Amino acid sequence: CLPLIAKLKGDKDTSTYRYFLKGIEQFPDQQALAQELQQAGLHNVRWENLSLGIVALHIAQKPG
């Protein structure tokens, strides 16, 4: 819906919105991001879904 929003706003160049959408689609889900944080050495990794799961807040602790 982002390119449509751009058109409704009157933006003629929707490439930025398509780029943003591509980044969203390729971003890891909550579990995958938590695993990446653990693999990076962080501890007590957890997340809280916000806005019905549209946004997730990840929390982790640095060792030591």
TIGU-536021 format. One record per residue (C-alpha): x, y, z. Coordinates in nm, 3 decimals. Layout:
residues N
((X; Y; Z))
...
END
This chain:
residues 64
((0.000; 0.000; 0.000))
((0.301; 0.235; 0.031))
((0.324; 0.316; -0.343))
((-0.050; 0.386; -0.340))
((-0.008; 0.623; -0.045))
((0.264; 0.802; -0.240))
((0.032; 0.848; -0.535))
((-0.246; 0.975; -0.312))
((0.002; 1.224; -0.163))
((0.079; 1.344; -0.513))
((0.434; 1.206; -0.529))
((0.526; 1.123; -0.887))
((0.835; 0.920; -0.796))
((0.730; 0.619; -0.587))
((1.073; 0.451; -0.597))
((1.149; 0.550; -0.237))
((0.830; 0.385; -0.118))
((0.905; 0.068; -0.317))
((1.259; 0.062; -0.169))
((1.114; 0.100; 0.183))
((0.865; -0.181; 0.119))
((1.143; -0.411; -0.007))
((1.340; -0.347; 0.313))
((1.037; -0.434; 0.525))
((0.978; -0.757; 0.333))
((1.341; -0.865; 0.373))
((1.373; -0.780; 0.743))
((1.386; -1.091; 0.967))
((1.084; -1.183; 1.176))
((1.093; -1.163; 1.556))
((1.233; -1.512; 1.614))
((1.499; -1.482; 1.345))
((1.617; -1.144; 1.476))
((1.629; -1.283; 1.830))
((1.847; -1.570; 1.704))
((2.080; -1.324; 1.531))
((2.115; -1.127; 1.855))
((2.196; -1.447; 2.046))
((2.450; -1.550; 1.784))
((2.611; -1.207; 1.827))
((2.667; -1.294; 2.193))
((2.378; -1.115; 2.362))
((2.191; -1.280; 2.650))
((1.833; -1.287; 2.776))
((1.701; -1.198; 2.433))
((1.329; -1.140; 2.421))
((1.081; -0.927; 2.233))
((0.747; -0.763; 2.284))
((0.505; -0.721; 1.997))
((0.349; -0.376; 1.970))
((0.073; -0.243; 1.743))
((-0.075; -0.590; 1.691))
((0.263; -0.729; 1.585))
((0.343; -0.464; 1.327))
((0.628; -0.348; 1.550))
((0.842; -0.560; 1.779))
((1.067; -0.427; 2.054))
((1.368; -0.655; 2.108))
((1.547; -0.646; 2.440))
((1.882; -0.812; 2.517))
((2.168; -0.792; 2.763))
((2.534; -0.748; 2.682))
((2.748; -1.014; 2.854))
((2.961; -0.917; 3.149))
END
